[in-house]
Amino acid sequence: MRSGASGSMNRGSAGSIGSAASASEYRVCSNCRKVLRQEKRIRVSQPLTRGPSAFIPEKEVMQASGLNERTNLLVEEYSTSGRLDNITQVMSLHTQYLESFLRSQFYMLRMDGPLPLPYRHYIAIMAAARHQCSYLVNMHVDEFLKTGGIAEWLNGLEYIPQRLKNLNEINKLLAHQPWLITKEHIQKLVKTGENNWSLPELVHAVVLLAHYHALASFVFGSGINPERDPDTSNGFRLIAVNKFCVCDLANDNIENASLTSSNFGIADSLSELEALMERMKRLQEEKEEEEASQEEMATRFEKEKKESLLVVTGAFDDEMVSTSDVSRYIEDPGFGYKDFARRGEEHLPTFRAQDYTWENHGFSLVNRLYSDIGHLLDEKFRMVYNLTYNTMATHEDVDTTMLRRALFNYVHCMFGIRYDDYDYGEVNQLLERSLKVYIKTVTCYPERTTKRMYDSYWRQFKHSEKVHVNLLLMEARMQAELLYALRAITRHLT
């Protein structure tokens, strides 16, 4: 286990980005924190559920965060907004992990690093906008202005410096099809004359992009509600209006016959739990008896990868209409993971994890170019992968290693990443179809996640266990994006 980041962390400076322009022509919706032009008219509703999450009863979250003094201390030390936001409250169901998460996020946003502070928040906005995540966009619009960002940039991409615009392509590919990233993309960014990126700056940007793509998955997967902030800084005037809010996750208004609960099977949830426990036990016994051959393992991976492409596709209308106000921060909004599965071109190439691992390659490259962040990310990945309370719903003293590994590896499988020593037959045994639909949606199309999907799998499990699933999905996704980007940077360097 590597030690945590050494030495004291020095707070980063705001850089020479210029002071915030007058924000008098903007308003902020008091419900969803959306920044609006003064003349813009928008109608918003109150969330259907109070509390931090539309999916989890308020009292369950409040009990965890309210009674936990450690959470409050962490927020004081590592929150950039200085308040206990909804994401932190839901994550506080797992305080050990929360500490790793907040430390690494605070480091990339506030500590000494290659990028000026306003750039960091604008990159977070660009990343969150790829998934229409108004929650994160609004949070970082506030932070962008607080750290001296130029208000005009919030009008959209045509108002930002060319240097930031040049990140559009890698933002798009990382978010949806990271396997397409090549050393040519890296070369283009670092060799563009006056608008070029240094390698340390680019690594900082890539870490931020991957972090906020993955965090958007957590926001939608956990049904994070808009913040309820009674007032605001930055001179914005709050408006309270009613009727309909496009970023209200609680609406759960994607109605689709193919996703109704009857399609998820009508087995009694208790027997589902017992069946899962039984399958875990049987797999463990089979493992001890005989191991599958390398050829068989490779075949099982290819089969699982192919099948993962078919999960969810066709369950939605062809085009998702973006009703959110964040489209000004993205280029090519139609580009997504779905393009790949539908084109019917050559199959998704396999990335052999052994050829480029986080532990042996990614970690040292990140640490060399952007000191200490490698340690913090490494600690966070290990924390979520090893986190266990040895419980499954009502059962205690259960070894859940097999289940955690299946969740993590299934996400990597959807991005074409294969572990030679893993039997992908386990994924099919352990992850029921409704859970696969949920994982695919949260990881690849998080903005489509609904409460019905969240409720449909593991119906006997506690909400804290489902939040743990979301943390695993988030970190697996972030690591997958980083592996592709860092491999391309390594190839550029060699």
N, C-alpha and C positions, 0 to 999 in steps of 0.2 A: 504493500500500500504506500502510495507516495504521500509525503507530508504535505500539509496545506501550504498556501502561499506564505513565503517567508518575508520578514521585515515589515515595517509599517507601511500602510497604504497612504500615498499622498493624493489628496484630492486634485482632480484635473482642473485645468483653467478653462475659461469660457472661450479662449481663442480669439481670433480677430475677425469674428463674423459680423460685427456691427450690432448696434443696439436695436432693441425692439422698436418698430415703428408704432405709430398711434394705432390702437386697436378699437378706436371708437366706432368704426364702421362694422364691427362684428358683434354678434350676440351669441350666447350659449344657451342651448335648451336645458332647462333645469332638470329634465328627466333623463335624457340620454347623453348630455354633455356635448352634443354636437355643436361645432362652431358654424354659425350661419352668417351670411351677409345680412346687413341691416334690413335690406328690402325683401329678403327671402321669406316666404311664408311656408310654414311647415306645421303639420298637426301631429301631436304626439299623445300617446296614452300612458297611463301608469302601468307598470309591470303587473301581471296577473298575480304574482307572488311577491311578498315582501322578503327582505333578507338578501344575502349575498348571491344565492343561486335560485334559479327557476325550477331546478330539478330536485333540490335537497331541502327538506323541511328546515325552516329557519332555526328552530330550537336546537337541532343537531349540530349545526355549524356554530351557533352562538355559545353553546355549552363548551365546545372545544376552544374557541378563541377567547371567550369571556373569562374562563377559569385559568387560562394559561398565561402566567406572568412572563414566561420565557418569550412568548409571541410578542407581547407588548415591548419587551426590551429589544427584540430583533427589529421591530418596526422603527423604534426610536433611533437605532444605530444604522439601519440599512435602507430605510424607505426614502426614495427621492422626493415623494410628495409629502412626507411627514404625517401620513394618516394610515389607518388600518383599512386598506381598500378591500374590495370584494374578493379579488384573487387570493390575497394573503389570508383572508378569513377562511376560505375554503381549503387552502393548502395547510392551514394550521391544524387540520385533522391529522397531519403528519409533521410534527414540529421538527423532528430531526432533519427531514428532507428540507423543510422550509428554510432552515438556517443556511444550508448549502446553496439553495436557490437564490435567496436574498443577497448573500455575500457575492455570488458570481454576477448577478444582475447589477448590483451596486458598483462593482468593480468596472464592468463594461460601460456603465453610464456616467460614473462620477470620478473615478480615480485617474491618475496619470495614465495617459494612453496616447496613441498617435493622432486621434481625431479630436477636433474642437467639440465642445459639449453640444452646441446646437446641431451640428452635423449628426451626432449620435442619435438624437431624438428624431431628426428628420428621416434618417435611415430606418428607425423603428416604425415611423409612420408609413414609409414606402413598403416595408415588409408586411405590416398588418393589413394594409390596403389590398394586397394580393388576394386576401380571403374576405374582403369586405368587413373586416372586424372593427366596427365603429368604436367599440369599447376601448381598444388599445390605441386607435388613431386619436380619439379625443383626449385620452390620458397624455399622450406625447405631444399633442398640439399645445396643451397647457405647459408641459415641461420645456418644450422648444422655445416658447415665448419667455418663460421664466429664466432661461439660461442665455437670453440675449439674441435669440433668433430673429430674423427679419420677417415681420408679419406678412409681407407681400408674397413670400414663398408659399404661404398657406392657400394662395389662389390656385395652385396646381403646378404640375411639372414644367410648364412652359416659363414659369417665373424663377426657376432655380438655376444655379450655375451649371454649365455644361459638364463639369466634373462629376457632380451628383447625378445628372441625367445619364451619364455613361454607365451608372450602376443598374439601369433598368433591365438590361438583358440578363445579367447574372442574378438579379432579384427574381425575375420571371422563371428562369431555368431552375434555380435552387428551390423555389416554392413548389414547382409542379413536375419537373422532369430533370432532376439533378444529374442523371446519368449522361445527359447531353453536354455537360460542361467539359471543355477541353483546355489544353494549355494555350490554344489560340485566343480563347476568351480572356485568359489572364494577361497574355502579351498585349492584347488590344488595350487593356486598362492601364498597364504600367508603361506603355510606350506611346502615349498620345500627346507628346509635346507639353505645352503649358498646362494641359488639363490632366496630366498623368497622375496615377496613384503610386505611392511608394508601396513596397510589399508589406511593411508593418501596417500602413493605413488600410490596405486591402484586406489583410487578415482581420483587423478590427472590424471592418465593415461586414465581412463574411460572417463573423461570429455574431454580430448584431442581427443580420438578416436571418440566419438560421434560428437564433434564439426567438425572434418575434414571429416567424412562421410557425414554429412549434408551440409558442405560447398562445397563438390564435387557436390552435387545435385544443389546447386546454380550456380556453375561455368558452368556446362553443360546446366542447364535450362535457363541460361541467355546468352548462347553462348559467354562466355568470351574468347576473343582472347589472343594468346600468347603475353607476354610482348615484347615491342620493346626497348631493352636496348642497347644503342650504345657502352657501354663498360661493363666490368665486374671486380669484385674483385676476390680474392682467387687465383690469378695467372693463371686462366684458359685462354686459348687462344680461342678467338671467331672464329668460322668458318661460312662463309656465302656460302650456296650452294642452288641449286634450284631443281625443279621438284615436289617432293611430301613430305609432312610432315604428319606423322601418327597422330600427335596430333593437326592437324589443324581443329578446329571445324567447320570452315566456309565451308568445303568441302561438308557437308551434303550429303554424298554419300551412305547412306543406302537406296538403292532403293527397294521398296517393294510395289507391286500392292495393297495390302490390306490397305496401309496407304496413298494412294493418296487422293488429296483434294476431289474428287467426293464422297469418302466414308464418308467424314465428313458432308455430307448433303449440299445441294445447296441453302438453304434458304438465302434470302438476309440478310446481316449482320445487317442492320438497324432494320429489323423486329425481328431478333434474340434478339437484345437489348430490344426492346419494350416487347417482349414475356417474357423475364427474369424479367423485371420490374413488369409486370402483375402477374407473378407467385409469386414474393416476396410479392406483395400486398395481393394476395389471401391467401397465407400461414399465413400472419399476421392476417387476418380477421378470418380464421378458428381457429387459436390459441386462439383468444379471445372468440370464441363461445364455443368450447369444447376441452378438452384435451384427448389424447388417453390414454388408460389404460396401466398399467405397462407391462402386458402380451403382448399387441399389440406392445408396444415400443420395447420389447425384441425380438419379432418376426421380426420386421422391421430391427433391427440391424443385426440379423443372416442372413437375406435375403441380406442385403447390403454387409456384410462381404463375403458371398459366391459369390456374383456377382463380387465383386472387384477382386477376384482371377481369374476370367475369362477375365477381361479386359486386353488387349494386348497379353496375351499368345496365341501363334499360329500365331501372326502377324509377327513373326521373324523366321529366320532360327533356327533350333534346337540349334546349337552351335555358339556362337559369337567367332570369332577368334581374339585373342588378338594380335594386331600388335604393341602394344606400348612397350617401352623399360623399363617399370616399373615392369615387372613381377618378376624381381629378388627380389623384396621386399615383395612378398606374397607367401603363401603356399596354396595348394588346390585351384587353380584359377577357377576350374569348379564349386565351391560351390556358390550358389546364391539363391535369393528369389524364383526363378523359380522351384527349386527342390521340394519345399513344395507343390506347386499347382499340380505338375505332378505326384507325387508319389501315389496320391490317398489314402494316409493313413488317419488316424483319422483327423477330421477337426481341423483347427487352434483353439487352446483353447482361451477362452475369458478371458481377464484381466479386471476385474471390476474396473474401475477407482476409485470408491469410497473406495475400499479396500486399495489402496496405491496411494495416490495423491502426486503430486509435492509439493503443498502448505503445506500439513500436515505432510508428511513423507520425501520425497526426499530432499526438501530444507534444513531441519534441519540436516539431516545426512551429506549432502555435506558440509554444513557450519561447522559442528563439526569436520570433518576430514580434511578439506582443507579450512581454514578460509577465509571468505569474497567472495569466488567465488559463493556461494549460492546467496548472495545479487545481485551480478552482473548478474548472469543467470536469476534470478527472474525478475529483471528489464527489461532484454532483452525480455523474454517471454511475459511479460505484455505489453511492448512497441509495439511489432509486432501485438499482438492480438487486442489491442485497437486502433492502428494507423488508422486514417480515415481522409479524407478530405471532407467527405459527398458528394462525387461526384461519378457518374458512367458514364463513357464516356462523353457524352455531357450534361448529366443531373446533376443538382446541388440540394443541400438540400436533399440528399437521405441518409436514415439510412442503412448502409451496414453491420450492425452487423450480421444479419442472414447469409449473404453470407460469411463473414469472418469465422464465426463459422462452416459453412458447409465445407469449405476448410480444416480447422484445424482438424475437427473431422473425415473427410474422410481419411486423412492420418493415424490418429490413428486407424481407423476402419481396414485399410489394415494390421495393426500390431496387430489386435485382441483386441484393447483397447476400451471398451464400457463405455459411460456415461449414467447412469440410467435416468437422467433427460432430455436427448436429443432425439428428434424424428428423427430417421434416414430416415424417409420418405422425410424429407426436402432435404437430399443429392440428392435423385433421381430427385426431382423437380427442384433443383437449378443448378446442375452440369450436363451439356450436355455431351454426350458420348465423343466428341473430347477433352473436358476438362478433363474428367476422364482418357482417354488414356494418356494425357500429364502428369497429376498428378502421375499416376501409374509409368510412365516411369521415370520422374524426381526423384521420391522418391525411387523406387526400382531398376531401371536399368539406372541411370543417363547417363552413357556413350553411351546409344542408342538414346538420345534426338537429334532431328533434327530441323532445322529451319522450316520445313514444319509443324511439330507438334506445334511449338510455334505460327506460323501464323494462324493455323487452328481454334483456339478457340477465342471467344470474339473479333471478327474482328473490331468492332467499338471502342474498348477500347484503351486508351492511353498506350504507352510503360511503363510509370511509374506505371500504374495500374497492368500491367503484372509482373513487377519487384516486386511489392508488393505481388502478388500471390506467387512468388518464395521465398520471405522472409518468408511468412507464412508456405510454404511447408518445408523450411529448418528448421525453429524453431520447427514445429510440429514433424518432423522426429527426431531432436536432443532430444526433450523431451521424445518421445516414447522410444528411445534407453536408455536414462538415467533411466526412470521408471523401465524398466526390469533389468538393471544392479544394480540399487540401491536397488530394492526389494530383489535381490539375496544376496546382501551384508547385508541387514537387517536380512534376514533369517539366514545367517551365524553367525550373532552376537547374535541371540536369541536362 
